[in-house]
Amino acid sequence: MRLDDLRPSEYIDDRRGQGGFSFGSGGGGLAIGGGGIVSVVVIIAALLFGFDPSQILGDPSLQQAPAQQADPYAPGGQLPNEEAFSLSARVVGSTEEEWGAIFAENGMRYEPTVFTPYTRGTQTACGIGQAAMGPFYCPADRRVYIDLDFFHELDRRFGAPGDFAQAYVIAHEVGHHVQNLLGVMDRGGGR
């Protein structure tokens, strides 16, 4: 089977290039990555009371970035992982066709998930999604999330390169969506 012959999904919310989270105005917002609950509390307090949270936290990643600093994922530029994005969109499209047929054979209607690739981090109905979490499904908004850089990690760290491994990861997350639609998600474990 050739994956490039598959129909890409129409249910995509492409957030690549939006990278992380910014608070503030203009190009000098605060980027929030990990850091835990203490960092979040300090940043919220800083927003409310108007002080620089890096003074308390001492974390250089929380300091204001110069406005002229270019973001490699800035809108208007080449989006990262275009090949992985194209493959992923086709795999999700394939799952829609297969699950649609299976549901129809059983007198049900399949409601596709929304495939949401992002860069570094993104807001979800399940909280903040970060690249370090790996791919995940959020049942609250019925979306599959993935920072496509995960596929590089899959190859380098876990020795699982190629289209099949990538398709497996995506189909696994779509499987959680199917569990959610059928009301059996809480019965099984997994991520």
Backbone bond lengths (Angstrom), bond angles and torsions (degrees), N, CA, C in turn:
res aa  C-N    CA-C-N  psi(-1)  N-CA   C-N-CA  omega(-1)  CA-C   N-CA-C  phi
1 M - - - 1.456 - - 1.519 109.04 -
2 R 1.304 116.69 132.51 1.460 121.62 178.38 1.523 108.63 -98.27
3 L 1.321 115.43 124.41 1.457 120.01 -177.79 1.526 112.50 -72.48
4 D 1.338 117.08 -25.44 1.464 118.44 -178.70 1.531 111.98 -75.06
5 D 1.340 117.84 -7.57 1.460 121.72 175.63 1.529 112.55 -88.30
6 L 1.324 117.40 -5.80 1.463 121.59 -176.62 1.525 111.06 -78.60
7 R 1.333 115.23 151.36 1.458 121.78 176.02 1.527 108.89 -78.34
8 P 1.338 118.49 127.82 1.469 118.90 177.42 1.534 110.99 -72.08
9 S 1.307 114.91 151.53 1.464 120.87 177.76 1.525 110.88 -65.59
10 E 1.307 114.86 150.62 1.464 121.02 172.49 1.529 110.52 -97.35
11 Y 1.319 116.42 -6.76 1.460 121.90 -176.40 1.530 109.63 -100.22
12 I 1.323 115.19 73.85 1.462 121.78 -176.61 1.519 109.42 -130.89
13 D 1.320 115.25 132.92 1.462 122.23 172.09 1.527 105.97 -116.96
14 D 1.315 116.91 90.30 1.461 123.07 -173.48 1.529 110.06 -78.55
15 R 1.315 115.79 106.88 1.469 121.42 -179.68 1.525 112.31 -106.96
16 R 1.330 116.67 11.75 1.465 119.27 178.01 1.524 108.93 -61.08
17 G 1.294 115.39 143.59 1.453 119.73 178.19 1.512 114.14 86.27
18 Q 1.314 117.49 -8.89 1.457 119.89 176.92 1.516 110.28 -83.62
19 G 1.317 116.95 -22.05 1.452 127.25 172.40 1.504 119.21 38.57
20 G 1.297 117.41 113.05 1.465 122.99 170.77 1.501 112.82 60.76
21 F 1.321 114.80 -154.70 1.450 121.45 -176.74 1.504 108.33 -132.74
22 S 1.312 116.63 141.63 1.451 120.47 177.07 1.508 109.58 -127.31
23 F 1.301 114.79 137.89 1.455 121.26 172.75 1.506 106.03 -120.03
24 G 1.285 116.73 142.80 1.450 119.87 -178.53 1.507 108.40 113.26
25 S 1.321 116.06 -173.08 1.450 119.46 -177.77 1.503 109.63 -117.18
26 G 1.318 115.72 155.31 1.453 121.45 176.58 1.510 111.91 68.56
27 G 1.330 115.34 -154.67 1.449 120.90 -176.09 1.507 113.53 -85.39
28 G 1.337 119.26 -1.13 1.450 120.08 -174.76 1.503 114.16 -106.29
29 G 1.324 117.84 33.23 1.458 119.92 -179.76 1.509 112.02 -72.55
30 L 1.292 115.87 172.59 1.453 121.39 177.97 1.516 109.14 -94.14
31 A 1.292 116.28 125.83 1.459 120.39 177.53 1.518 108.21 -87.77
32 I 1.326 116.51 130.31 1.459 120.47 -179.53 1.513 108.16 -111.63
33 G 1.317 115.02 123.77 1.456 120.31 175.22 1.506 107.44 -112.13
34 G 1.349 116.33 -122.88 1.462 120.98 177.26 1.511 109.22 -78.05
35 G 1.316 118.72 -137.85 1.444 121.09 173.21 1.502 114.53 105.26
36 G 1.283 119.16 -15.33 1.441 120.67 174.05 1.501 115.39 82.77
37 I 1.315 114.08 -179.01 1.462 122.14 -174.39 1.520 112.55 -67.27
38 V 1.337 117.92 -34.37 1.461 120.39 179.89 1.520 109.96 -62.25
39 S 1.324 117.06 -43.92 1.457 120.84 179.11 1.520 111.31 -61.52
40 V 1.331 116.54 -42.27 1.456 120.63 -179.89 1.520 110.47 -62.86
41 V 1.332 117.01 -43.91 1.463 121.11 179.69 1.524 110.35 -62.48
42 V 1.327 117.20 -44.67 1.472 120.73 179.78 1.522 110.40 -63.33
43 I 1.315 117.95 -40.91 1.464 120.64 -179.44 1.522 110.84 -66.87
44 I 1.323 117.37 -41.14 1.473 119.89 177.19 1.524 109.93 -62.45
45 A 1.326 116.29 -44.11 1.470 119.61 177.60 1.523 110.80 -60.95
46 A 1.324 116.87 -39.91 1.464 120.79 179.20 1.523 110.98 -62.79
47 L 1.313 117.07 -40.28 1.458 120.46 178.05 1.524 111.32 -65.66
48 L 1.334 115.94 -38.93 1.461 119.80 -179.17 1.524 112.99 -72.68
49 F 1.347 115.87 -38.83 1.457 119.62 -173.06 1.520 113.93 -106.61
50 G 1.317 118.22 -0.61 1.453 122.15 172.03 1.515 116.10 73.10
51 F 1.313 119.67 39.47 1.463 120.58 175.21 1.525 109.99 -121.10
52 D 1.331 116.08 166.88 1.462 122.71 -178.25 1.526 108.83 -84.78
53 P 1.360 119.35 112.37 1.460 121.35 -176.48 1.531 113.24 -65.36
54 S 1.326 118.51 -21.83 1.464 119.99 -179.78 1.521 111.25 -66.32
55 Q 1.338 117.30 -22.10 1.458 120.46 177.53 1.529 111.00 -67.22
56 I 1.327 116.83 -32.66 1.467 121.09 -179.89 1.527 110.39 -87.87
57 L 1.301 115.16 -45.59 1.460 119.33 -174.53 1.525 113.37 -79.38
58 G 1.340 116.77 -25.73 1.452 120.37 -179.40 1.519 112.64 63.95
59 D 1.312 117.59 24.26 1.458 122.19 -178.70 1.521 108.62 -101.55
60 P 1.342 118.27 113.12 1.452 119.82 -178.23 1.525 113.46 -61.04
61 S 1.336 118.07 -22.89 1.462 119.28 179.31 1.520 111.53 -72.10
62 L 1.338 117.74 -14.01 1.460 121.03 179.11 1.518 112.64 -94.44
63 Q 1.324 117.71 -5.78 1.455 120.17 -178.98 1.514 109.88 -72.22
64 Q 1.320 114.84 154.51 1.453 119.78 -178.72 1.519 110.35 -64.64
65 A 1.321 115.35 132.86 1.455 120.78 178.28 1.523 109.49 -83.45
66 P 1.330 117.47 142.56 1.462 119.13 177.09 1.521 110.41 -60.84
67 A 1.319 117.15 142.30 1.457 122.00 -177.01 1.523 112.08 -61.59
68 Q 1.334 118.28 -28.92 1.454 120.20 -176.87 1.524 112.42 -83.70
69 Q 1.326 118.79 -5.60 1.451 121.74 -179.18 1.529 109.68 -68.13
70 A 1.325 116.29 124.82 1.468 121.02 -177.27 1.522 110.10 -84.83
71 D 1.308 115.84 138.49 1.456 122.46 174.96 1.525 107.45 -94.98
72 P 1.346 118.28 123.11 1.467 119.14 -178.91 1.515 113.41 -62.04
73 Y 1.321 118.47 -16.17 1.455 121.89 179.69 1.524 111.45 -107.55
74 A 1.323 116.58 21.22 1.456 120.72 -175.96 1.524 110.71 -61.70
75 P 1.363 116.71 144.67 1.463 120.00 177.20 1.521 110.53 -55.50
76 G 1.309 115.90 143.73 1.450 120.94 -179.97 1.516 112.46 96.40
77 G 1.334 117.39 -18.80 1.447 121.22 177.93 1.516 110.39 -93.15
78 Q 1.321 115.57 -177.03 1.463 120.85 176.67 1.524 108.80 -69.06
79 L 1.305 117.70 125.12 1.453 121.02 177.79 1.522 109.69 -72.46
80 P 1.322 117.05 145.15 1.462 119.64 -179.07 1.524 112.14 -70.69
81 N 1.321 115.01 151.81 1.467 122.18 171.95 1.520 114.31 59.43
82 E 1.310 117.11 44.21 1.469 120.23 -177.02 1.535 111.85 -61.86
83 E 1.323 117.46 -37.97 1.466 120.19 179.34 1.530 111.06 -66.83
84 A 1.334 116.55 -43.57 1.469 120.48 177.95 1.530 110.33 -65.48
85 F 1.327 117.26 -35.72 1.459 121.13 178.23 1.529 110.26 -63.57
86 S 1.331 116.95 -46.89 1.461 121.38 -179.02 1.530 110.78 -61.57
87 L 1.320 116.99 -46.07 1.465 121.07 177.92 1.526 110.26 -60.47
88 S 1.328 116.84 -46.85 1.466 121.72 -178.00 1.523 111.22 -60.43
89 A 1.323 117.02 -44.10 1.469 121.10 -179.99 1.526 110.67 -60.61
90 R 1.325 116.78 -36.44 1.466 121.21 179.75 1.539 111.16 -73.73
91 V 1.316 116.39 -38.66 1.467 119.33 177.66 1.532 109.76 -64.89
92 V 1.321 117.30 -43.91 1.470 120.01 178.36 1.527 109.76 -62.35
93 G 1.330 117.58 -41.10 1.467 120.94 176.39 1.522 111.43 -59.04
94 S 1.330 116.39 -40.06 1.462 120.88 178.07 1.523 111.57 -64.89
95 T 1.335 117.43 -40.81 1.469 120.03 178.40 1.525 110.59 -64.34
96 E 1.331 116.68 -35.09 1.465 119.97 178.31 1.524 110.81 -62.69
97 E 1.333 115.77 -43.82 1.463 119.56 179.61 1.527 111.34 -66.00
98 E 1.322 117.09 -45.94 1.465 120.65 -177.61 1.523 111.69 -66.91
99 W 1.328 117.65 -49.31 1.459 119.82 -179.58 1.524 110.85 -68.32
100 G 1.330 117.21 -33.33 1.463 120.12 176.05 1.515 111.31 -59.74
101 A 1.339 116.21 -43.43 1.465 120.71 179.25 1.532 111.54 -67.55
102 I 1.329 116.61 -42.44 1.472 120.68 179.94 1.527 110.85 -63.78
103 F 1.333 116.49 -45.08 1.461 119.79 178.51 1.530 110.09 -62.90
104 A 1.333 117.66 -43.56 1.471 120.90 -178.91 1.527 111.08 -61.92
105 E 1.332 117.45 -40.01 1.469 120.98 177.85 1.528 111.64 -61.16
106 N 1.323 116.50 -23.28 1.460 121.22 -178.98 1.523 112.68 -106.56
107 G 1.343 115.89 17.91 1.454 121.32 175.15 1.525 114.48 72.09
108 M 1.325 116.42 24.14 1.472 120.47 179.92 1.521 109.90 -122.31
109 R 1.314 115.39 166.11 1.465 121.42 177.29 1.525 109.03 -111.91
110 Y 1.314 116.55 126.90 1.465 121.70 178.83 1.528 109.71 -82.81
111 E 1.318 116.44 129.46 1.461 122.68 175.45 1.526 107.57 -105.23
112 P 1.339 117.95 110.77 1.461 120.36 -175.87 1.525 113.31 -61.18
113 T 1.323 115.25 149.41 1.451 121.32 171.34 1.530 108.59 -76.77
114 V 1.302 117.28 163.17 1.462 121.29 172.61 1.522 106.97 -99.92
115 F 1.319 116.27 120.69 1.452 122.49 178.47 1.525 107.62 -81.74
116 T 1.341 116.30 123.66 1.461 120.79 -173.47 1.530 111.01 -127.09
117 P 1.334 116.83 88.47 1.459 118.83 173.39 1.519 109.54 -77.90
118 Y 1.331 116.85 144.50 1.464 120.70 -178.45 1.521 109.03 -144.01
119 T 1.308 115.28 172.63 1.462 122.14 178.24 1.517 108.54 -118.72
120 R 1.305 117.13 121.92 1.466 126.17 175.79 1.518 114.31 69.65
121 G 1.314 119.28 -54.85 1.454 121.49 -178.24 1.511 110.83 -165.65
122 T 1.333 115.59 157.63 1.459 120.00 179.25 1.523 109.55 -158.08
123 Q 1.308 116.31 156.06 1.462 122.09 176.52 1.521 108.67 -81.74
124 T 1.332 115.99 136.32 1.458 122.26 175.95 1.519 108.38 -131.14
125 A 1.310 116.85 169.11 1.466 120.21 174.99 1.526 111.41 -71.29
126 C 1.332 116.79 -11.17 1.462 122.32 177.82 1.528 111.53 -100.42
127 G 1.308 118.00 8.27 1.464 122.48 -177.62 1.516 110.08 114.50
128 I 1.314 115.25 -161.78 1.456 120.48 -178.58 1.520 109.27 -85.00
129 G 1.325 115.80 124.94 1.455 121.42 175.53 1.518 109.24 -92.92
130 Q 1.310 116.97 132.28 1.460 121.57 179.91 1.517 110.21 -124.92
131 A 1.324 115.84 150.33 1.459 121.80 -178.96 1.523 111.31 -54.49
132 A 1.333 117.70 -36.41 1.462 121.61 -177.83 1.533 112.32 -62.71
133 M 1.320 117.40 -19.00 1.461 121.22 -179.82 1.523 112.13 -76.63
134 G 1.311 117.24 -20.46 1.451 120.72 -173.83 1.523 109.81 79.12
135 P 1.316 117.85 -176.30 1.460 121.54 179.45 1.526 110.62 -64.34
136 F 1.328 116.39 146.63 1.459 119.46 178.35 1.513 110.72 -155.84
137 Y 1.324 114.71 159.71 1.457 123.27 175.66 1.512 107.60 -111.40
138 C 1.334 116.59 133.63 1.467 121.84 176.77 1.531 107.66 -108.50
139 P 1.328 117.46 109.83 1.468 119.20 -179.01 1.527 113.37 -67.63
140 A 1.323 117.47 -24.17 1.466 120.06 -177.80 1.530 112.33 -67.59
141 D 1.334 117.83 -31.82 1.463 119.46 177.60 1.535 112.61 -118.46
142 R 1.338 115.47 3.50 1.460 122.63 176.21 1.532 112.46 57.15
143 R 1.330 115.12 46.14 1.460 121.11 -179.08 1.519 111.24 -124.50
144 V 1.331 114.84 147.50 1.453 122.68 170.63 1.528 106.64 -99.54
145 Y 1.335 115.99 125.34 1.466 121.94 -178.65 1.523 110.14 -113.39
146 I 1.332 115.52 141.03 1.465 119.93 174.85 1.530 110.14 -158.97
147 D 1.321 114.20 133.39 1.457 120.28 165.69 1.521 103.78 -85.62
148 L 1.314 117.45 116.80 1.460 121.36 -172.26 1.527 113.39 -64.47
149 D 1.328 118.08 -12.56 1.461 120.36 172.38 1.527 110.81 -62.49
150 F 1.326 116.92 -18.27 1.464 121.05 177.39 1.528 111.10 -55.61
151 F 1.327 117.22 -34.61 1.458 119.50 -178.28 1.529 112.23 -65.90
152 H 1.332 117.23 -31.34 1.470 120.42 174.36 1.531 109.26 -66.16
153 E 1.325 115.75 -41.73 1.469 121.67 178.04 1.532 110.61 -64.35
154 L 1.308 116.08 -39.91 1.455 121.38 178.40 1.530 110.37 -58.36
155 D 1.302 116.10 -40.35 1.466 121.63 178.75 1.531 111.12 -72.96
156 R 1.335 116.77 -55.69 1.467 121.18 -174.00 1.521 113.07 -67.68
157 R 1.306 116.79 -50.23 1.461 120.56 -171.57 1.523 113.53 -84.17
158 F 1.327 115.86 -38.34 1.460 119.62 -173.54 1.525 113.42 -107.24
159 G 1.328 117.05 -2.20 1.459 120.35 177.81 1.510 113.93 63.89
160 A 1.332 116.97 33.21 1.467 121.41 -179.55 1.530 109.17 -121.84
161 P 1.339 116.66 75.72 1.462 119.48 -178.59 1.527 112.24 -85.06
162 G 1.303 115.90 167.23 1.450 121.45 167.20 1.511 116.89 97.54
163 D 1.321 112.72 172.31 1.461 121.66 -175.14 1.520 113.00 -62.58
164 F 1.337 117.31 -39.55 1.460 119.23 -176.86 1.528 111.06 -63.15
165 A 1.336 117.01 -44.92 1.465 120.58 -179.93 1.524 110.47 -62.33
166 Q 1.335 116.82 -41.29 1.463 120.67 179.20 1.523 110.75 -65.36
167 A 1.328 116.26 -43.48 1.464 120.20 179.25 1.525 110.88 -63.55
168 Y 1.333 116.55 -38.74 1.467 120.76 178.96 1.530 111.23 -60.96
169 V 1.335 116.89 -44.80 1.464 121.13 -179.43 1.528 110.61 -60.91
170 I 1.312 116.22 -45.23 1.471 120.22 -178.71 1.530 110.44 -67.05
171 A 1.334 116.76 -45.37 1.471 119.86 179.61 1.524 110.82 -61.85
172 H 1.326 117.18 -34.73 1.468 121.24 177.56 1.524 110.36 -61.17
173 E 1.333 116.54 -47.13 1.472 119.90 -179.42 1.532 110.96 -66.92
174 V 1.326 117.04 -38.46 1.472 119.97 175.98 1.527 109.43 -63.35
175 G 1.326 116.66 -32.99 1.465 120.42 175.97 1.523 111.91 -58.95
176 H 1.322 117.26 -36.66 1.470 119.69 175.87 1.527 110.41 -65.35
177 H 1.325 116.81 -35.39 1.466 120.21 176.66 1.531 109.85 -62.99
178 V 1.315 116.66 -42.69 1.465 120.80 178.29 1.530 109.94 -62.56
179 Q 1.341 116.93 -43.50 1.466 120.17 176.05 1.523 110.16 -56.96
180 N 1.312 117.02 -42.59 1.465 121.30 -179.63 1.527 110.67 -64.22
181 L 1.327 116.97 -45.44 1.468 120.41 179.23 1.526 111.97 -60.71
182 L 1.327 116.14 -35.67 1.465 120.73 -178.47 1.526 113.04 -84.49
183 G 1.342 116.17 -5.86 1.460 119.63 179.74 1.507 114.92 76.29
184 V 1.332 117.71 19.96 1.465 120.71 -178.95 1.528 112.48 -114.14
185 M 1.301 118.28 11.25 1.453 120.87 -175.02 1.522 112.48 -61.93
186 D 1.305 118.05 -38.25 1.465 121.35 -177.47 1.530 112.64 -75.03
187 R 1.300 118.13 -13.53 1.462 121.54 -178.34 1.522 112.15 -77.44
188 G 1.336 115.87 -31.57 1.470 119.87 -177.68 1.509 110.50 -107.90
189 G 1.296 116.66 162.23 1.452 121.15 175.63 1.498 109.91 -90.25
190 G 1.288 114.79 -160.13 1.450 119.96 175.28 1.503 113.23 102.50
191 R 1.298 112.53 172.97 1.460 120.27 -176.05 1.472 108.38 -133.10
